[in-house]
Amino acid sequence: MLLLAFFILGLVVHVVFFISIFDIYFTSPLVHGMTPQHVPLPAPAKRLVLFVADGLKADTLFKTDDTKIDKAPFIRSIMEESGSWGVSHTRVPTESRPGHVALIAGFYEDVSAVAKGWKENPVEFDSVFNESRHTWCWGSPDILPMFAKGASGDHVYTHTYSAEMEDFASTDASKLDTWVFDEVKAFFSSAKANDTLLSQLREERNVFFLHLLGIDTNGHAHRPMSREYAENIEIVDAGVAEIVSVMEDFFENDKGTSYIFTSDHGMTNWGSHGAGHPSETLTPLVAWGAGIRTAERTTTQHFNDHYLQEWRLEYLRRIDVNQGVLPLGYLDNSGLFKAESMYANSIQIMEQFKVKMAQKKETTLSILFTPYQ
Ligand SMILES: [Zn+2]
């Protein structure tokens, strides 16, 4: 009898623990209905160009290897002169969709997303694309549609190649990137003869997103130490340089464009990603243009890793980015602007707390509910 009771108790404990895992980890902590907060001062940029080199690990981009092959002379010149750089730390699972959600919506998805296989949006969320005036995107049909779908209204426009082309490009994956660069160039040259498009492009708060899948595909096929991976970086670097010059021409060097070059996740030496090894979680971040600080020479940098030495970048101020913390180090702006930005960010977080509290109050018996001081 005692044995049976013990058995039942043991069973109950296990069932409770098992259910609690789903309750804790598989229920999205995201809340909705917050009032969007804005900085009341004028924005330092009129538009943003976001380059995401899918699957590009920080190490490979930043390391100047012994062969002295300069994989990314343009990006390097930005780091040395006109921009700021650092490592952006992504999290597990190091997959494309959660990586892009973190970049564009500013949060890491919870494990509730596993039920959707990391392809579909498990929950609705707001994003910088949704808050933009217009967003034009070019790239993979696996990535772009989810942000267009998540946006209210029809101001997010996607230009994707076909799934067949994605397979076809497997012999030379860098074609996926040259496709994007060619499309963007064609877009701006056709815009000159299209009045509707022209007036949209001249508005403020526009985003241009270039999703570059070639490096990731080459990394899977040939591994990140391969010639193919390195050559693809060269192609992307040259493409970025070209797009910057097209944009600057189009907007007549109005100093209104901010540029960000980054990656959604890295890759292990054997060509995989998904887990939490530094080769997968450390992604490069290089920003320049309107509102961004230019390069700063320094002799004192404190990081508890050895990358600065390995990359021979001790002399260039490195600014890392973590979720939830405004990367003020990247901003070239007044103390007032930075303070207002921090304030707006804090109020936004406070708004989430309020929505969460209201939800809790609704589902809890009033005598059991004690709000925090
Ligand atoms: Zn990816």
Residues whose N, C-alpha, C, O or C-beta is under 5 A from the ligand:
A	BS01	ZN	D54 G55 E95 S96 D216 D264
